[in-house]
Amino acid sequence: MQSNKFEFLTNRWHWLMVGITVGLIGILVGFVDLKPQVGQNFFFATDNPAFQQAQKIEETFKSQQFLIMTATSPEIQSDWYMNSIEKLSDRLLELDPVIGVKSISHGPKSLKAAVNGPMWNRLLIADEGKATNILIMLEENDPATLIPKIEKIMVDADSGEFELRISGPPYIVEMIRRNLVRDFALFSSAAVILFGLMIAILFKSWRILLGTMSACLSAVILTLLIQQLVGQKIGLLTANLTTIVFVLTLSHIIFMTGNWQKRQPDDNDSSMTWQAWKRTATASSWCMLTTLLGFASLMMVQAKPLRELGIGGTIGTFAAMFCAYLLYPPFLAWIDQIDKHPKPKNQNDTQAKWTQKPLWPVTVGLILLGIGLGIGIKQVNTDPSLLAYFNEGSNLHDGLSYIDRNGGSSPLKFVVQRKPTGDDKQSDSLLNNKQAYEQLWDAQQQLEKDPSVGTIISLPVLMAQAKKAPLAILLPFEMLLDILEKPSYDRTAKSFITEDRVKGLFMIRMVEQNREKVRLEVIDRLKESLKSNGFEVSMVGGLYYLQGELAALVEKSLIQGLLGIVGLFAVIALFVSRNIRATVGMVIAVSIVPAGILGLIGWLKIPLDVISAPAANVCIGMAVDAMIHLTIAARKNEHWKTNRWQAWCEARSQQWISIVNSAIVVGAGFGIFAVSSFPPTQRFGIAVVLGTIIAAAAALFVLPVLAGYPVLSKPKINTEK
């Protein structure tokens, strides 16, 4: 009697799977927050030392968030310009989160006083006197709520003679969030549609399409649901996780479908669907383990976006395997039930002549290409400027660029204290005396000579401005500080010196354009400058510093993560192949993928930001899938022990269509990200497409030759069946 283990699936179970998917969609719409969240602290988790240090600076010096608005006009000395600035400042002050505004109408007594004031000149005068700044001090707030209100005020105030631009951490964060929200909604949906279209074209079956969409969508929804249950929201990197999970599920389905197409209806041992399930499950399990370990490794890093991707990817890997092997098979069984006597596919039907040849020029060419491109990895820039997040020529990019050129766009904060030089260490460490004042001025002037430094506001600048007041020059430093700490002066001194007068703050706006060194190297250079003037830097904070730390973690996790994945893959490859030569071949072949992607990015000087960096991991996953399926097919071949090369050739003839189909579908789906208006999303999509092509080529042309081509004898291929 025929043992049909999938007999229970051949009735109406496929419709139950569709119903499960529809139910999950309903739960998703009703209970899951699908808006990507990018808060002020999106760089790091709260337990990260860099984030904690930055927070401590904010608490110690009572710092507020701020925005910088620049108003450009050919006639900034006119009464009309002054009145316009005053009206604009008053409207900004009406907004709830705004706790203070400094402009030429709200601060100095006049434009002339602002130009001649040591502090006001640095704060408010820009572009060699062709523009002025408006500093907007904020309470902790949601930029998504505040920024639209400020933009409306800017639109109302802007005119042909009065051009406004804006920058600052809350604004930059909001612009990144908006781009992610738009891309998440538009391109994720478009990619899913394109994935479906490609599946329909390749397999020419609406039932397979329905099953594929049911399983893939269910995996994505399960991932989002579980993420929310464990307290993880859609963030900087997890906005693309839906597409990644869709692809992980799709990969299992494509290989299962490819094996199912080779079904033999006269097999008396099991159903045709069960044949495909068994033939694919082992390889898929190993692929899942490799992907799982790759994502799990990201959960250990300090960078919050990478940690979130690790958690979401781990959940998504399980969901992809679960849905592919539970929800999809009933649709194959449905087709088997309708077409009870399908024409068996002879292996030679899909056996192309090239699968029986080593094709040395292609193999050697791919290896040399990997080596040549891999040299460019040293030139990869994982610390691009803020401007790299926005398209050149856009209003946003031009506005940020203008502000960056005129005083800097990214804040950096140094907490400094004097290095005692005499016996009285307590007295020598104080900052409220003339000697310390002169020493601080020397340090400020030296910092201002650095090409990466824009505007600096510090204690000596504040004191110099205070001394402009009548008779203030006669007052001792400590008395001036006491006056500046009073509410009538907005407690300004508290923002630059501690109560014990030992620590002071340098607030620096850093210039992002034309930076040749990574941020942390620039920071070290500035710290050395302060050290040469007798100051120790006890704490560092600000957006510039946090971005530098994030870039360092991205680079570290990229290198260590990829090496770790390749190392883990080597162990898994040995278990899968049970052959040293095959293991070495798999490791070499899979290494070509990150070498090709990252090397080309390095040679072409393409910025590798935190959003586009995970593309290499996605592509390695594709390469691992193809190679494991190919290796298991070779090892199960009847010629594995007697004619290793023939086993690999027949495995390649069996699997090449699935490998190519997977590359086509994934490449087409991710290719749509290339038309995004958000550069990080563009770079992510292009890198995945490039990596997918390299992965398929390495699996088909490099692995079989390195793993099975005979070294000392002439290969024999038996094509008869």
C-alpha positions in Angstrom: 0.0 0.0 0.0 1.3 3.4 -0.9 2.4 5.4 2.2 1.4 9.0 1.5 2.7 11.1 4.4 1.2 14.2 2.9 -2.2 12.8 2.1 -3.8 15.0 4.7 -2.6 18.0 2.7 -4.2 17.1 -0.6 -7.8 18.1 0.3 -8.4 21.7 1.3 -5.5 22.4 3.5 -4.0 25.0 1.1 -7.1 27.2 1.7 -6.5 26.9 5.5 -3.0 28.2 4.9 -4.4 31.2 2.9 -6.8 31.8 5.8 -3.9 31.8 8.3 -2.1 34.4 6.2 -5.3 36.6 6.0 -5.7 36.3 9.7 -2.1 37.3 10.3 -2.6 40.3 8.1 -5.6 41.3 10.2 -3.6 41.0 13.4 -0.8 43.0 11.8 -3.0 45.9 10.8 -4.8 46.0 14.1 -2.0 45.5 16.6 1.5 46.2 15.1 3.1 49.7 14.8 4.5 49.7 11.3 6.1 53.1 11.5 9.9 53.0 11.7 11.2 54.7 14.9 14.4 56.7 14.7 14.8 58.6 18.0 17.6 60.9 19.2 19.4 58.0 20.7 19.1 55.6 17.7 22.9 55.1 17.7 23.3 53.1 20.9 21.4 51.3 23.6 21.2 53.1 26.9 23.8 50.7 28.5 26.4 51.7 26.0 29.4 53.6 27.6 29.6 56.1 24.7 25.9 57.0 25.1 26.2 57.1 28.9 29.1 59.5 28.6 27.3 61.8 26.3 24.2 61.8 28.6 26.4 62.6 31.6 27.7 65.7 29.8 24.1 66.8 29.0 23.2 66.4 32.7 26.4 68.0 34.1 26.2 71.2 31.9 22.4 71.5 31.7 22.6 71.2 27.9 19.6 71.4 25.7 18.9 70.0 22.2 19.1 72.7 19.6 18.4 73.5 16.0 20.3 76.0 13.8 18.3 78.1 11.3 20.2 80.3 8.8 18.5 83.3 7.2 20.3 84.5 4.1 19.6 87.9 2.5 21.6 90.4 0.5 20.5 93.1 3.0 20.9 91.8 6.5 21.5 95.4 7.7 18.1 96.6 6.6 15.2 97.3 9.0 13.1 94.8 7.0 15.5 92.0 7.7 15.7 92.8 11.4 11.9 92.9 11.6 11.6 89.6 9.7 14.0 87.9 12.1 12.1 89.3 15.1 8.8 88.0 13.8 10.3 84.6 12.9 11.9 84.3 16.4 8.7 85.2 18.1 6.7 82.6 16.2 9.3 80.0 17.1 9.1 80.8 20.7 5.4 80.1 20.6 6.0 76.4 20.0 5.7 74.3 23.1 9.0 72.4 23.0 11.0 75.6 22.3 12.4 77.0 25.5 14.6 79.7 24.0 15.7 81.5 20.9 18.9 83.4 20.2 19.0 85.6 17.1 20.1 89.1 16.2 16.7 90.3 17.6 16.7 88.0 20.6 20.1 88.3 22.3 22.4 91.2 21.3 21.2 94.7 21.4 21.7 95.2 17.7 23.3 93.7 14.6 26.4 95.8 15.2 26.6 94.4 18.7 26.3 90.9 17.3 29.1 91.5 14.8 31.4 92.9 17.4 30.6 90.5 20.2 33.0 87.6 20.7 30.2 85.2 21.5 27.4 86.6 19.4 29.6 86.8 16.3 30.4 83.1 16.6 26.8 82.2 17.3 24.8 84.4 15.0 26.9 85.8 12.1 27.4 83.4 9.1 28.7 83.4 5.5 31.0 86.4 6.0 28.1 88.7 7.0 25.7 87.6 4.3 23.5 85.6 6.7 22.6 85.3 10.4 21.7 82.3 12.5 18.8 81.6 14.7 19.5 79.1 17.5 16.4 77.2 18.7 16.8 75.6 22.2 14.5 72.6 22.8 13.2 70.4 25.5 13.2 66.7 25.0 10.7 66.2 22.3 9.5 64.0 19.4 11.1 65.5 16.2 8.3 64.0 14.1 5.9 66.3 15.9 8.0 69.5 16.2 9.8 69.6 12.8 6.7 69.9 10.6 5.6 72.9 12.7 9.0 74.6 12.3 8.9 73.8 8.6 5.5 75.5 8.2 6.8 78.6 10.0 9.8 78.6 7.6 7.5 78.3 4.5 5.4 81.2 5.7 8.5 83.4 6.4 10.6 82.4 3.3 10.6 84.8 0.3 12.8 85.6 -2.6 14.9 88.0 -0.5 14.9 85.8 2.6 16.1 82.2 2.3 15.9 79.9 5.3 17.9 76.7 5.9 17.9 74.5 9.0 20.1 71.8 10.6 20.8 70.2 14.0 20.5 66.7 15.4 16.6 66.6 15.8 16.2 67.8 12.2 18.7 65.3 10.8 17.1 62.5 12.7 13.6 63.5 11.5 14.8 63.6 7.8 16.3 60.1 8.1 13.1 58.8 9.7 10.9 60.3 7.0 13.1 58.7 4.3 12.9 55.3 6.1 9.1 55.6 6.5 8.6 56.4 2.8 11.0 53.6 1.6 9.6 51.1 4.1 6.1 51.6 2.8 6.8 52.1 -0.9 9.8 49.9 -1.7 9.0 47.0 0.6 5.6 46.8 -1.1 7.1 47.2 -4.6 9.7 44.6 -3.9 7.1 42.1 -2.7 5.1 42.7 -5.9 8.2 42.2 -8.0 9.1 39.1 -6.1 5.6 37.7 -6.9 5.8 38.7 -10.5 9.1 36.9 -11.0 7.8 33.8 -9.3 4.8 33.8 -11.6 7.0 34.2 -14.7 9.5 31.5 -13.6 7.1 28.8 -12.4 4.0 29.7 -14.5 1.6 28.6 -11.9 -0.8 30.7 -10.0 -1.1 28.0 -7.3 2.7 28.2 -6.7 2.5 32.0 -6.6 -0.4 31.9 -4.1 1.6 29.5 -1.9 4.7 31.5 -2.1 3.0 34.7 -1.2 1.1 33.0 1.6 4.3 31.6 3.2 6.5 34.6 2.7 4.0 37.1 3.9 3.2 34.9 6.9 6.9 34.8 7.8 7.3 38.6 7.6 4.2 39.2 9.7 5.2 36.6 12.3 8.6 38.3 12.5 7.0 41.7 13.1 4.5 40.3 15.6 7.2 38.6 17.7 9.4 41.6 17.4 6.7 43.8 19.0 5.9 41.2 21.7 9.6 41.3 22.8 9.6 45.1 22.8 11.5 45.7 19.5 10.1 48.4 17.2 11.0 48.9 13.5 14.2 50.9 13.6 17.1 52.2 11.5 18.1 48.9 10.0 15.0 46.7 10.7 13.0 48.8 8.2 14.5 46.6 5.5 14.0 43.5 7.6 10.7 42.7 6.0 12.3 42.3 2.6 15.2 40.3 4.1 12.8 37.8 5.8 10.8 37.6 2.6 13.9 36.6 0.7 15.0 34.1 3.4 11.6 32.4 3.1 11.7 32.6 -0.7 15.1 30.9 -0.9 13.7 27.8 0.9 10.7 27.8 -1.4 12.6 28.1 -4.7 14.9 25.2 -3.9 11.9 23.1 -2.6 10.0 23.9 -5.8 13.0 23.0 -7.9 13.3 19.6 -6.3 9.5 19.1 -6.5 9.7 19.7 -10.3 12.0 16.7 -10.5 9.3 14.5 -8.9 8.8 11.0 -10.0 5.1 9.9 -9.9 5.9 6.2 -9.9 7.7 6.3 -6.6 5.9 3.9 -4.3 7.6 5.0 -1.1 6.1 8.5 -0.6 4.2 11.3 -2.1 5.8 13.6 -4.6 5.5 16.6 -2.3 7.1 14.6 0.5 10.0 13.7 -1.9 10.7 17.4 -2.4 10.3 18.2 1.3 12.8 15.6 2.3 15.2 16.4 -0.5 15.3 20.1 0.5 14.9 20.0 4.3 18.4 18.9 5.3 20.1 21.6 3.2 17.6 24.2 4.3 18.3 23.4 8.0 22.0 23.9 7.5 21.4 27.2 5.7 19.1 28.3 8.5 21.7 27.5 11.1 24.4 29.5 9.2 22.1 32.5 8.8 20.9 32.2 12.4 24.4 32.3 13.8 25.2 35.3 11.6 22.3 37.3 12.9 22.9 36.1 16.5 26.4 37.5 16.4 25.0 41.0 15.8 23.1 40.8 19.1 26.4 41.1 21.0 27.5 44.4 19.5 27.0 47.8 21.3 25.6 49.6 18.2 21.8 49.7 18.7 20.8 49.5 15.0 23.0 46.4 14.5 21.7 44.8 17.7 18.1 45.4 16.6 18.9 43.8 13.3 20.4 40.8 15.0 17.3 40.3 17.1 14.9 40.8 14.2 17.0 38.6 11.9 17.2 35.8 14.4 13.4 35.9 14.8 13.0 36.2 11.0 15.3 33.2 10.3 13.1 30.9 12.4 9.9 32.3 10.9 11.2 31.8 7.4 12.0 28.1 7.9 8.7 27.5 9.8 6.5 29.1 7.2 8.3 27.7 4.2 8.1 24.1 5.4 4.6 24.3 7.0 2.5 26.7 4.9 4.0 26.1 1.4 3.9 22.3 0.9 0.1 22.1 0.8 0.1 24.1 -2.4 2.5 21.7 -4.0 0.3 18.8 -2.8 -2.7 20.6 -4.3 -1.0 20.7 -7.7 -0.1 17.0 -7.3 -3.7 16.2 -6.6 -5.0 18.0 -9.7 -2.2 16.7 -12.0 -2.0 13.0 -10.7 0.1 11.8 -13.6 2.6 14.6 -14.3 5.2 13.9 -17.0 8.4 13.0 -15.1 11.3 15.3 -15.6 14.3 13.4 -16.9 17.5 14.8 -15.4 18.8 15.3 -18.9 15.9 17.6 -19.7 17.6 20.4 -17.8 21.1 19.2 -18.2 23.1 21.9 -20.1 26.4 21.0 -21.7 28.2 23.7 -19.7 27.4 21.9 -16.4 29.7 19.0 -17.5 32.7 21.2 -18.1 35.1 22.9 -15.6 35.1 26.2 -17.6 38.5 27.2 -16.2 38.5 30.8 -17.7 35.3 31.6 -15.7 36.5 29.9 -12.5 40.0 31.5 -12.5 38.5 34.8 -13.6 36.1 34.8 -10.7 38.8 34.0 -8.2 41.2 36.6 -9.6 38.3 39.1 -9.6 37.6 38.4 -5.9 41.3 38.9 -5.1 41.5 42.1 -7.1 38.4 43.6 -5.7 39.2 42.4 -2.2 42.2 44.7 -2.1 39.8 47.6 -2.2 38.3 46.6 1.2 41.1 48.7 2.9 39.6 51.8 1.2 36.0 51.2 2.4 34.6 54.3 4.1 32.4 53.2 7.0 32.3 56.7 8.5 30.7 58.9 5.8 29.6 62.5 6.5 26.0 63.4 7.4 25.6 64.7 3.9 26.1 61.2 2.4 22.6 60.4 3.8 20.9 62.8 1.4 21.0 63.2 -2.4 23.3 65.8 -3.8 21.3 68.6 -5.5 18.3 68.1 -3.2 17.1 71.1 -1.1 17.9 69.2 2.0 21.4 68.4 1.0 22.1 71.9 -0.2 20.7 73.4 3.0 22.8 71.1 5.2 25.8 71.8 3.0 25.4 75.6 3.4 25.1 75.4 7.1 28.0 73.0 7.3 30.3 75.4 5.3 29.3 78.2 7.6 30.1 77.1 11.1 29.6 73.3 10.9 26.6 71.1 11.2 27.5 68.3 13.7 28.0 69.1 17.4 30.9 67.8 19.4 31.5 68.4 23.1 34.7 68.3 25.1 34.7 68.4 28.9 38.2 69.7 29.9 40.1 70.3 33.1 43.5 71.9 33.7 46.6 69.7 34.3 48.1 71.0 37.6 51.6 72.3 37.2 52.5 73.5 40.7 52.4 72.1 44.3 48.9 73.5 45.0 47.0 71.1 42.7 43.6 72.3 43.9 44.3 75.9 43.0 46.0 75.1 39.8 43.0 73.1 38.6 40.5 76.0 38.9 39.2 77.7 35.7 37.9 80.9 37.4 41.1 83.0 37.1 43.0 85.1 34.6 45.6 82.5 34.0 43.0 79.8 33.2 41.1 82.3 31.0 44.2 83.0 28.9 45.0 79.3 28.7 41.5 78.5 27.6 41.7 81.2 24.9 45.0 79.8 23.5 43.3 76.3 23.4 40.3 77.7 21.6 42.3 79.6 19.0 44.4 76.5 18.3 41.3 74.4 17.9 39.8 77.0 15.5 42.7 76.5 13.1 41.8 72.9 12.5 40.0 72.4 9.1 37.4 70.1 10.6 36.3 72.7 13.2 33.6 75.3 12.6 32.2 77.4 15.4 33.4 77.0 19.0 31.5 78.3 22.0 33.3 77.9 25.4 33.9 79.6 28.7 36.5 82.1 27.5 34.1 83.2 24.7 31.3 83.6 27.2 33.6 85.6 29.6 34.9 87.8 26.7 31.3 88.6 25.8 30.4 89.4 29.4 33.3 91.8 29.7 31.7 93.8 26.9 29.1 95.1 29.4 29.8 98.5 31.0 32.1 98.2 34.0 32.2 94.4 33.7 35.9 94.5 33.0 36.4 95.7 36.6 34.7 92.7 38.1 36.7 89.6 39.1 36.1 86.3 37.2 34.2 84.6 40.0 31.8 87.5 40.4 31.1 87.5 36.7 30.4 83.8 36.7 28.0 84.2 39.7 26.2 86.9 37.7 26.0 84.7 34.6 24.6 81.8 36.6 21.5 83.9 37.7 18.1 83.3 36.0 18.1 86.8 34.5 21.1 85.7 32.4 19.5 82.3 31.5 22.0 80.6 33.8 24.4 80.7 30.9 27.5 80.0 32.9 26.1 76.6 34.1 26.3 75.4 30.5 30.1 75.9 30.4 31.6 75.4 33.8 30.8 73.2 36.8 30.0 74.6 40.2 33.3 73.6 41.6 35.0 75.6 38.8 37.2 72.6 37.8 35.6 71.4 34.6 34.7 73.4 31.5 32.9 72.7 28.3 33.9 73.3 24.6 30.9 73.2 22.3 32.1 72.7 18.8 30.2 72.6 15.5 32.2 70.3 13.3 32.5 70.6 9.5 31.5 67.4 7.7 32.5 68.3 4.2 35.9 67.3 2.8 36.8 65.3 5.9 39.7 62.9 5.0 40.0 61.2 8.4 37.4 59.2 10.3 35.7 61.1 13.1 37.5 59.4 15.9 40.9 60.2 14.4 39.8 63.9 14.1 38.6 63.8 17.8 42.0 62.4 18.9 43.7 65.1 17.0 41.7 67.8 18.7 42.3 66.1 22.1 46.0 66.3 21.4 45.7 70.0 20.6 43.9 70.6 24.0 46.6 68.5 25.8 49.3 70.7 24.3 47.6 73.7 25.9 47.6 72.1 29.3 44.1 70.5 29.3 42.9 67.0 29.9 39.7 65.8 28.1 37.7 63.9 30.7 34.5 63.3 28.6 33.5 63.5 25.0 29.9 63.8 23.6 27.7 65.2 20.9 26.4 63.8 17.6 29.8 63.9 15.9 31.3 61.7 18.6 28.4 59.2 18.6 28.5 58.9 14.9 32.3 58.2 15.1 31.7 55.5 17.7 29.0 54.0 15.6 31.2 54.0 12.5 33.9 52.2 14.4 31.5 49.6 15.7 30.1 49.1 12.2 33.6 48.5 10.8 34.5 46.2 13.6 31.2 44.2 13.4 31.5 44.1 9.6 35.0 42.6 9.6 34.5 40.4 12.6 31.0 39.5 11.6 32.0 38.5 8.1 35.1 36.6 9.3 32.9 34.9 11.9 30.3 33.9 9.4 32.9 32.5 7.0 34.5 30.6 9.9 31.2 29.2 11.1 30.4 28.3 7.5 33.7 26.4 7.3 32.7 24.2 10.2 29.2 23.7 8.8 30.6 23.0 5.4 32.8 20.3 6.8 29.7 18.7 8.5 27.7 19.0 5.3 30.3 17.7 2.8 32.3 15.5 5.1 35.2 16.2 2.8 38.2 18.6 3.4 38.6 19.6 -0.2 34.9 20.4 -0.6 35.1 22.4 2.6 38.1 24.4 1.3 36.3 25.0 -2.0 33.1 26.2 -0.3 35.1 28.6 1.9 37.0 30.1 -1.0 33.8 30.4 -3.1 31.8 32.1 -0.4 34.7 34.5 0.4 34.5 35.8 -3.1 31.1 37.4 -2.2 32.1 39.9 0.5 35.4 40.5 -1.2 33.6 41.4 -4.4 31.0 43.6 -2.8 33.1 45.5 -0.2 36.1 45.7 -2.5 34.1 47.3 -5.3 32.6 49.7 -2.8 36.1 50.6 -1.7 37.5 51.1 -5.1 34.6 53.2 -6.2 34.7 55.3 -3.0 31.1 54.6 -2.3 30.1 55.5 1.3 29.2 52.4 3.4 26.8 53.8 6.1 25.2 51.8 8.8 22.0 51.2 6.7 23.8 49.8 3.7 26.5 47.8 5.6 24.3 44.7 6.2 24.1 44.1 2.4 27.2 41.9 2.5 25.6 39.6 5.2 22.5 39.2 3.1 24.5 38.2 0.1 26.6 35.7 2.0 23.4 34.1 3.1 22.3 33.7 -0.5 25.7 32.2 -1.4 25.6 29.8 1.6 22.1 28.6 0.5 23.2 27.9 -3.0 26.4 26.1 -2.0 24.9 24.0 0.7 22.1 22.8 -1.6 24.7 22.1 -4.3 27.0 20.2 -1.9 24.3 18.0 -0.5 23.1 17.2 -4.0 26.6 16.2 -4.9 27.2 14.1 -1.8 23.9 12.2 -2.3 24.8 11.5 -5.9 25.5 7.8 -6.6 28.9 8.8 -8.1 30.2 10.6 -5.0 32.5 7.8 -3.9 33.6 6.6 -7.4 33.7 9.7 -9.6 33.6 12.9 -7.5 33.7 15.2 -10.6 30.7 13.5 -12.2 28.8 13.8 -8.8 29.5 17.6 -8.8 28.5 17.9 -12.5 25.2 16.1 -12.0 24.5 18.1 -8.8 25.1 21.3 -10.8 22.9 20.1 -13.6 20.1 19.4 -11.0 20.5 22.6 -9.0 21.6 25.3 -11.4 18.1 26.3 -12.4 17.1 26.8 -8.7 20.3 28.8 -8.0 19.7 31.0 -11.1 16.0 31.4 -10.3 16.8 32.5 -6.8 19.4 35.0 -8.0 16.9 36.4 -10.6 14.1 36.8 -8.1 16.2 38.3 -5.3 18.1 40.6 -7.7 15.0 41.9 -9.3 13.3 42.4 -5.9 16.2 44.3 -4.3 17.0 46.1 -7.5 13.9 48.3 -7.0 15.7 49.8 -4.0 18.1 51.4 -6.4 15.5 53.9 -7.5 15.0 55.2 -4.0 15.6 58.9 -3.3 17.3 57.9 0.0 21.1 57.2 -0.8 21.5 54.6 2.0 18.6 52.6 0.6 20.0 52.9 -2.9 23.4 51.6 -1.8 21.8 48.7 0.1 19.8 47.6 -2.9 22.6 47.9 -5.4 25.0 46.0 -3.1 22.6 43.2 -2.7 22.0 42.9 -6.5 25.7 42.9 -7.1 26.3 40.3 -4.3 23.5 38.1 -5.5 25.1 37.8 -9.0 28.5 37.1 -7.5 27.1 34.5 -5.1 25.3 32.6 -7.9 28.4 32.7 -10.1 30.7 31.5 -7.3 28.4 28.6 -6.4 28.1 27.4 -10.0 31.6 28.0 -11.4 34.0 28.1 -8.5 32.8 25.5 -6.0 32.3 22.4 -8.2 35.8 22.9 -9.8 37.6 23.5 -6.5 35.8 20.7 -4.8 35.6 17.9 -7.4 37.8 18.4 -10.5 40.4 15.6 -10.5 44.0 16.9 -10.0 46.1 14.0 -11.2 43.8 12.2 -13.8 41.6 13.1 -16.7 38.0 13.5 -15.7 35.5 11.0 -16.9 31.8 12.1 -17.3 29.2 9.5 -18.1 26.2 11.3 -19.6 24.2 8.1 -20.3 21.1 7.3 -18.2 
